[in-house]
Amino acid sequence: MTHAKHTVILGAGLMGRLMSLALLERGHHVDLYDAQGSDAQGSAAAVAAAMLAPMAESAITEMSVVQMGRYGLQRWPELLARLKEPVFFQQKGTLILWHSADAHEAQRFHQLMEQTHAREPSLEKPQVLDARAIESLEPSLSQRFQKGLYLPSEGQLDNAQLLKALGSALYLYEAQGALSLHWHEPKALGDFTWDAPSQEGLVRLFDCRGLGAKTQWSELRGVRGEVIRLHAPGVQLSRPTRLIHPRYPLYIAPKENDLYVIGATEIEVEDSSPTSVRSTLELLSAAYSLHPAFAEGRIVQMNTQNRPTLTDNLPCMDLTHPSTMKLNGLYRHGFLIAPALLDCALEWVDSQSLKLSQSLGLKVLGPSDPPTFMHGVRREA
């Protein structure tokens, strides 16, 4: 398809799939490379609770991530509506609970969210709940918790369903000849040369490899996360619940068909070995303390993955090289902020503008000269 704009994308995780589909819709011919297979099991996105909780995350992250998360929460329904396969999406809010021993930590958490609301009044203010209000939201938690907080507009989606649906959409483009998929073919930036000489502001390769780009982005590191997926028909929770925990933010997210995702630990080590005994005990004990019916649940999966993280724990769009755009550093907020990063990148592609990036506080490195797209990419043997 020599008449189409020819683009190379490295990495077929969440960002790589979203970017590929967006550029295909814009008439690009895309070569998509990934070091692993089509199931995306090697990506950080495969191990996630897929929470869309910008205000809850404000207690542990910067305002820019909160703003990108709020944007993403509004944008996800539009992105999902364009997929042919259904993806579970829910916007019933986040319930925040704690046991009496963690009341002090809960107070600190509440204060941090109040400070966020004071800085940005347009963000929703957490609602304070008593035992009766908690029961009205989640009857199965009746008389188990005396106090709680509620963020009514937050949401979640099913990461496994989304990755599968995105993959199916890619295969449709491949059948039309607009996309070339290259599974189990790890590539680096230096593996490509171009038929036309380089020009200032030229963008023709998108690097979405996450930790796969570590050898070419020295600031990247992996932060270990662990997620347990349970089948627990006896629990009957209707919305994600965040349980205040002294070591890390812990979510219990109900998915379809009585599945629950419990996560996610946050361990400052780059290690993808199986889930540790300590983390397993803490995650399952926390779930059991929330609802005793979890004791009769069945463990469906126990997964670990390293999240690509930069030194400041914030995402970045790197335009330093005139022919390359690098998107990385999504950390623990991948599903929360991916739509914002996608639209920031597309704004640069479509109109050579960084207005959205600036308004959301996305870090951008490199020149701001308008990019162009060249035809005819040649792959090195």
C-alpha positions in Angstrom: 0.0 0.0 0.0 2.5 2.6 -1.2 -0.2 5.2 -1.3 -0.7 5.0 2.5 1.5 6.7 5.1 3.8 3.9 6.4 4.3 3.8 10.1 6.2 1.4 12.4 5.0 0.7 16.0 7.1 -1.2 18.5 5.3 -2.9 21.3 1.7 -4.4 21.2 0.7 -3.8 24.7 -2.1 -1.4 25.7 -0.5 1.7 24.2 0.8 0.0 21.1 -2.6 -1.5 20.3 -4.5 1.8 20.9 -2.0 3.7 18.8 -2.0 1.2 16.0 -5.8 1.3 15.6 -5.9 5.1 15.8 -3.3 5.4 13.0 -5.0 2.7 10.9 -8.2 4.7 11.1 -6.2 7.7 9.8 -5.1 5.8 6.7 -1.7 4.7 7.8 -0.2 1.4 6.8 1.2 0.0 10.1 3.9 -2.5 10.8 3.4 -3.6 14.4 6.2 -5.5 16.2 6.1 -7.2 19.6 8.7 -9.4 21.3 6.0 -11.8 22.4 2.7 -13.3 21.2 -0.7 -12.0 20.2 -2.3 -12.6 23.6 -0.4 -9.7 25.2 0.6 -11.8 28.2 4.0 -10.2 28.2 2.7 -6.7 28.6 2.1 -4.9 31.9 -1.5 -4.4 30.8 -2.2 -8.1 31.2 -1.7 -7.9 35.0 -3.9 -5.1 36.2 -7.2 -4.4 38.0 -7.9 -1.8 35.3 -9.2 0.7 37.8 -10.3 4.1 36.5 -10.0 6.0 39.8 -8.4 9.4 39.4 -9.5 10.9 42.7 -8.6 7.8 44.7 -5.2 7.8 43.0 -4.7 11.4 44.0 -3.6 10.3 47.4 -0.4 8.7 46.0 0.3 10.5 42.7 0.7 13.9 41.1 -2.1 16.2 39.9 -1.1 15.7 36.2 -1.9 12.0 36.6 -5.2 12.9 38.2 -6.1 15.2 35.3 -5.1 12.6 32.7 -7.1 10.0 34.6 -10.2 12.2 34.7 -9.8 12.7 30.9 -9.4 9.0 30.4 -12.5 8.1 32.4 -14.5 10.3 30.1 -12.8 9.0 27.0 -13.0 5.2 27.5 -16.7 4.8 26.6 -16.0 6.4 23.2 -13.0 4.2 22.6 -14.9 1.0 23.6 -17.9 1.9 21.4 -15.6 1.6 18.3 -14.7 -2.0 19.1 -16.8 -4.9 17.7 -16.3 -7.1 20.7 -17.9 -6.2 24.0 -15.7 -5.0 26.9 -16.9 -4.8 30.4 -17.0 -1.2 31.6 -18.6 0.1 34.8 -18.9 3.5 36.3 -20.5 2.9 39.7 -17.8 4.7 41.7 -15.1 3.6 44.2 -15.9 2.6 47.8 -13.1 3.1 50.3 -13.2 1.2 53.5 -10.9 0.4 56.4 -10.7 -1.6 59.6 -10.5 0.2 62.9 -6.8 -0.6 63.2 -6.2 1.5 60.0 -8.3 4.5 61.0 -5.3 6.8 61.2 -4.1 5.8 57.7 -7.7 6.3 56.5 -7.8 9.8 57.9 -4.5 10.6 56.2 -5.9 9.2 52.9 -9.0 11.3 53.3 -7.0 14.5 54.0 -4.9 13.9 50.8 -8.1 13.7 48.7 -9.5 16.8 50.4 -6.3 18.7 49.5 -6.7 17.6 45.9 -10.3 18.8 45.8 -9.2 22.1 47.3 -6.5 22.5 44.6 -9.0 21.6 41.9 -12.6 22.1 42.9 -13.9 20.6 39.7 -12.8 17.2 40.9 -15.4 15.4 42.9 -15.2 15.6 46.7 -15.2 12.3 48.6 -18.5 11.5 50.3 -18.3 10.4 53.9 -20.4 7.3 54.7 -21.7 5.8 57.9 -22.6 2.2 58.3 -26.1 2.6 56.9 -24.9 4.4 53.8 -22.3 1.6 53.2 -25.1 -1.0 53.5 -27.2 0.9 51.0 -24.4 0.8 48.5 -23.2 -2.8 49.2 -25.8 -4.8 51.2 -23.5 -7.7 51.5 -21.2 -5.6 53.7 -23.9 -4.9 56.2 -22.6 -4.2 59.7 -19.0 -5.0 58.7 -17.8 -1.4 58.4 -18.8 1.7 60.4 -17.2 4.4 58.2 -16.2 4.8 54.6 -15.7 7.1 51.7 -17.4 7.1 48.3 -16.3 8.5 44.9 -19.4 8.1 42.8 -18.1 8.8 39.3 -15.1 6.5 39.2 -15.0 3.3 37.2 -13.2 0.2 35.9 -13.0 -2.1 32.9 -11.9 -5.6 32.2 -8.3 -5.6 31.0 -8.3 -9.1 29.6 -11.5 -8.4 27.5 -10.1 -5.1 26.3 -6.7 -6.5 25.1 -8.6 -9.3 23.3 -11.0 -6.9 21.6 -8.2 -4.6 20.5 -6.3 -7.7 19.1 -9.4 -8.7 17.2 -9.7 -5.2 15.7 -6.1 -5.4 14.6 -6.7 -8.7 12.8 -9.5 -7.2 10.8 -7.1 -4.5 9.5 -4.5 -7.2 8.8 -7.1 -9.0 6.6 -7.6 -5.8 4.7 -3.9 -5.5 4.0 -3.5 -2.3 6.0 -1.6 -3.8 8.9 1.4 -6.2 9.1 1.7 -8.0 12.5 5.1 -9.3 13.6 4.7 -11.5 16.7 7.8 -12.8 18.5 9.9 -10.3 16.7 11.7 -7.9 19.1 12.9 -4.8 17.4 14.8 -1.8 18.6 14.9 1.8 17.2 18.2 1.2 15.4 16.7 -1.8 13.4 15.0 0.6 10.9 16.3 2.8 8.2 14.3 5.0 5.8 14.2 5.3 2.0 14.0 9.1 2.3 16.7 11.2 4.1 15.8 12.3 7.6 14.1 15.7 8.0 13.7 17.9 11.0 10.4 17.2 12.7 9.9 13.8 11.0 7.8 11.3 12.9 7.4 7.8 11.4 8.1 5.3 14.3 6.3 5.0 17.6 8.0 3.2 20.5 5.4 1.8 22.9 7.6 -1.0 24.3 7.4 -0.2 28.0 10.2 -2.0 29.7 11.3 -3.4 26.4 12.8 0.1 25.7 15.0 0.0 28.8 18.2 -0.4 26.9 17.5 2.8 25.0 15.9 4.7 27.9 18.2 4.5 30.9 15.8 6.1 33.3 13.2 3.2 32.9 12.9 0.7 35.7 10.4 -2.0 36.6 8.1 -1.9 39.6 6.7 -5.3 40.5 2.9 -5.7 40.7 0.9 -8.8 41.7 -2.7 -9.5 41.0 -5.0 -12.4 42.0 -8.2 -13.2 40.1 -10.8 -15.1 42.0 -14.2 -16.7 41.2 -16.4 -16.0 44.2 -20.1 -16.3 43.6 -21.0 -15.9 47.2 -19.5 -12.4 47.6 -21.8 -10.2 45.6 -20.0 -6.9 45.5 -21.3 -4.5 42.8 -18.5 -1.9 42.6 -14.7 -1.7 43.2 -13.7 -1.4 46.8 -10.4 0.1 48.0 -9.3 -1.3 51.4 -6.9 1.0 53.2 -3.7 -1.1 53.7 -0.6 0.0 55.6 1.8 -1.2 52.8 0.1 -0.5 49.5 -3.2 0.6 47.8 -5.3 -2.5 47.5 -8.4 -2.8 45.3 -11.0 -5.5 45.0 -12.7 -5.1 41.7 -15.7 -7.1 40.7 -15.8 -8.2 37.0 -18.5 -10.1 35.1 -19.5 -13.7 36.0 -18.6 -13.5 39.7 -14.9 -12.8 39.0 -12.9 -10.5 41.3 -9.5 -9.0 40.7 -7.5 -8.3 43.9 -4.5 -6.1 43.5 -2.2 -4.6 43.3 1.0 -4.8 45.3 3.6 -2.3 44.5 7.1 -3.5 45.2 10.2 -1.5 44.2 12.0 -4.3 42.5 12.2 -5.5 38.9 11.2 -9.2 39.4 8.7 -11.2 37.4 9.0 -14.4 39.3 5.8 -16.0 40.7 3.7 -14.3 43.4 5.4 -14.4 46.8 3.9 -16.1 49.8 3.8 -12.8 51.7 1.9 -11.0 48.9 -0.5 -13.9 48.5 -1.3 -14.0 52.2 -1.8 -10.3 52.4 -4.0 -10.0 49.3 -6.2 -13.0 50.2 -6.4 -12.0 53.9 -7.4 -8.5 52.9 -10.2 -9.9 50.7 -11.3 -12.3 53.4 -11.4 -9.4 56.0 -13.6 -7.5 53.6 -16.1 -10.3 53.0 -15.8 -13.8 54.6 -17.4 -15.4 51.5 -14.1 -15.0 49.7 -12.9 -18.0 51.8 -15.0 -20.2 49.5 -13.8 -18.5 46.3 -11.5 -20.3 43.8 -8.2 -18.9 42.6 -8.3 -18.6 38.9 -5.0 -16.8 38.3 -2.1 -15.4 40.2 0.0 -13.1 38.0 3.0 -10.8 38.4 4.4 -8.2 36.0 6.8 -5.3 36.1 5.4 -1.9 35.3 7.5 0.5 33.2 8.3 3.4 35.5 10.5 6.5 35.1 12.4 8.2 37.9 9.6 10.6 38.7 6.9 7.9 38.4 5.2 10.0 35.7 4.4 9.3 32.0 6.4 10.9 29.2 6.1 11.6 25.5 9.6 11.9 24.1 10.0 13.7 20.7 13.8 14.1 21.1 14.5 12.2 17.9 12.9 13.9 14.9 11.6 10.7 13.4 10.4 8.9 16.5 7.8 9.3 19.2 8.4 7.4 22.5 5.5 6.9 24.9 6.5 5.4 28.2 6.4 5.5 32.0 2.7 4.6 32.6 3.7 3.0 35.9 0.6 1.7 37.8 -1.7 4.0 36.0 -1.8 2.4 32.5 -5.5 2.0 32.0 -6.3 5.2 33.8 -4.2 7.5 31.6 -3.8 5.6 28.3 -6.6 7.5 26.5 -5.0 10.8 27.5 -1.6 9.8 26.2 -3.2 8.5 23.0 -5.0 11.7 22.3 -1.9 13.8 23.2 0.1 11.8 20.7 -2.6 12.0 18.0 -2.9 15.8 18.5 0.8 16.0 17.6 0.3 13.7 14.6 -2.8 15.5 13.3 -2.1 19.2 14.0 1.4 19.4 15.4 0.0 20.8 18.6 0.8 20.2 22.2 -2.2 22.0 23.7 -3.8 18.9 25.2 -0.4 17.7 26.6 0.1 21.1 28.2 -3.4 21.3 29.6 -3.1 17.8 31.2 0.4 18.3 32.4 2.0 15.5 30.4 5.7 15.7 30.3 7.0 16.2 26.7 10.7 16.0 25.8 12.2 17.2 22.6 11.6 19.8 19.9 8.2 21.2 19.0 8.8 21.5 15.3 5.8 20.2 13.3 6.3 16.5 12.2 5.6 15.0 8.9 5.1 11.5 7.7 7.3 9.8 5.0 6.2 7.0 2.7 8.3 3.9 2.3 9.9 2.4 5.3 12.6 -0.2 4.8 13.1 -2.9 7.4 16.6 -4.1 8.1 17.3 -7.8 7.7 
